[in-house]
Amino acid sequence: MKQINKFKHLDKSDRDRIHALYGYGHNQKDIARVLEVNPGTISREIARSGRKTYWYNAKRAQDDANLKRSQSKRPGMKIAEDLKLKKYIIKELKHLRAPDEIAGYMKRHNLSPRVGTNAIYKWLYSSDGKKYCRYLCTRRSKKKTQSRLKKKELIPNRISFRYRPTLPEMVHAEGDLFVSPTSSHDKTNGLLIVVPEVYLLSGEIIPNKTKLVIVPAVKKIARKLTLDTCTFDNGIENVHHREFGVDSYFCDPGSPWQKPYVESSIGLIRRWFLPKGTMLSIITNQTFQSQLHLLNKKYRKSLGYRSAYEVSIERGILTRVPRISLSKAIAFR
């Protein structure tokens, strides 16, 4: 791949060196090598002085550059050049008003002249407004840069859910994980698999996402429900999907709505038992099974006010209702 040279503005010292070197007969490539710029930069700089005389004057070139710079747009120029507006924004910043507060107030009261939030931030991050950044809640004096993450690799040998067979006798499911709060550094996860046609929930509390844990957990549920296919997302925990014991299909990257039943079921668990922020390491698997058992026994309007267990037995997905005590789920409430 061809290397792209970094762009660099010439300053007064650079122009003085061009003047001296060019006057002593050095060619443009030599000058570019000394200044560590592209030869085209030197060619364009000399061309601005006129090639008829082949004469270059550093002072005249710098005066021309300063004039062009003064007439060009620059970040924060609107605020920097309007003293009344600048004074008002500085006063509000000193009262610990955030830029979006200042811009929103000006818009609401139709003040003139006025600027938007982005314009205030551009002025703050410029050389003219940088000293006022200390009044921001973050005290940051430059725009936060986004981290350069490596391109995420998709699951190997993944097959889109669009190619999933839809024979009526097949049992299809959707699977996903829900996690403990990131700030807690708790690696415990909840694995949930849902059979959409009967709203049957099955899952496990697992200590982490490693192959030694996730593969046996999915296998166990797939055997219990006699699943034919299951749709997952593109999480790293699904890399070993060929060992799950069920034909796996996948949503498009960043498209959780393509498996709506498991997403809504996780929301149901969150509302009833495990709200966001709950550390899953304090939840035993026995308690979690009791919670799923209670939800599977609920009468659902979408099932004609029958439970998921009743419809699952009727359609041959389950042979009997498992015996699990509801006491732990009720006590958790």
Summary of the structure (lengths in Angstrom):
residues: 333
radius of gyration: 32.9
end to end distance: 61.0
largest distance: 98.9
contacts: 870
relative contact order: 0.08
helix: 48%
strand: 10%
